[in-house]
Amino acid sequence: MRMLNDSVLVLLQEEEDAGVSDGGIILTTKADDDRSSKPATVIAVGAHVSDIKPDDVVYLSWNNSIPITVEGMKLNIVPAEDIKAVL
């Protein structure tokens, strides 16, 4: 997929289940749906994007993201200006 202008395609990095407690309770990280503190992996960048490249791990503001599904993968298109940090 090719991004246009200053758009960036990212994949939210899913955390693995935390396991099972000693009492048999299944622990999961899915209860917390706040994406703001979770990193994403860059899949593609538009031609007007600098300093960010595919495979970068980034933190971003999710407010302007557009969720899409491509070939079963849940992705988001975000403006480059919403990316706040590159790891």
C-alpha positions as CSV (number, residue, x, y, z in Angstrom):
1,M,0.0,0.0,0.0
2,R,1.3,3.4,-0.9
3,M,0.6,6.4,1.3
4,L,0.0,9.9,-0.2
5,N,1.4,13.2,0.9
6,D,2.1,13.3,4.7
7,S,0.2,10.2,5.6
8,V,1.7,7.4,7.6
9,L,0.4,3.8,7.8
10,V,1.0,2.2,11.2
11,L,0.2,-1.1,13.0
12,L,-0.6,-0.9,16.7
13,Q,1.8,-3.3,18.6
14,E,-0.4,-5.7,20.4
15,E,0.7,-6.9,23.9
16,E,0.6,-10.6,24.6
17,D,-1.8,-11.9,27.2
18,A,-0.3,-11.7,30.7
19,G,-1.2,-15.3,31.5
20,V,-3.1,-17.0,34.2
21,S,-3.0,-16.0,37.9
22,D,-2.4,-18.5,40.7
23,G,-6.2,-18.6,41.3
24,G,-6.9,-19.5,37.7
25,I,-8.0,-16.0,36.5
26,I,-7.1,-15.3,32.9
27,L,-5.1,-12.1,32.8
28,T,-5.2,-10.0,29.7
29,T,-4.1,-6.6,28.6
30,K,-7.1,-6.1,26.4
31,A,-9.2,-4.5,29.2
32,D,-7.2,-1.3,28.8
33,D,-8.2,0.1,25.4
34,D,-6.1,3.3,25.8
35,R,-3.8,3.4,22.8
36,S,-2.1,6.6,23.7
37,S,0.7,5.0,25.6
38,K,1.2,2.1,23.2
39,P,3.8,2.0,20.4
40,A,3.0,1.4,16.7
41,T,5.1,0.1,13.9
42,V,5.3,2.1,10.7
43,I,4.3,0.2,7.6
44,A,4.4,2.8,4.9
45,V,5.0,6.6,4.6
46,G,3.9,9.2,2.1
47,A,6.3,11.1,-0.2
48,H,6.2,14.3,2.0
49,V,7.3,12.5,5.2
50,S,10.8,12.9,6.5
51,D,12.5,11.5,9.5
52,I,10.1,8.5,9.6
53,K,10.6,5.3,7.7
54,P,9.0,1.8,7.5
55,D,9.7,-0.4,10.4
56,D,10.3,2.5,12.8
57,V,8.5,2.1,16.2
58,V,6.7,5.3,17.0
59,Y,4.5,6.9,19.7
60,L,1.7,9.1,18.4
61,S,-1.5,11.0,19.0
62,W,-4.4,8.7,17.9
63,N,-7.0,11.5,17.7
64,N,-6.8,11.9,14.0
65,S,-6.2,8.3,13.0
66,I,-8.3,6.5,10.5
67,P,-8.7,2.8,11.3
68,I,-8.6,0.5,8.3
69,T,-8.4,-3.3,7.7
70,V,-6.2,-4.6,4.9
71,E,-5.8,-8.4,4.4
72,G,-7.1,-9.0,7.9
73,M,-4.6,-6.6,9.5
74,K,-6.0,-3.8,11.6
75,L,-4.0,-0.7,10.6
76,N,-4.3,3.1,11.1
77,I,-3.6,6.0,8.8
78,V,-2.3,9.0,10.7
79,P,-0.9,12.4,9.6
80,A,2.9,12.6,10.1
81,E,2.5,15.6,12.4
82,D,0.7,13.3,14.9
83,I,3.8,11.2,15.4
84,K,5.5,12.5,18.5
85,A,8.5,10.2,19.0
86,V,10.5,7.6,17.1
87,L,12.3,4.9,19.1
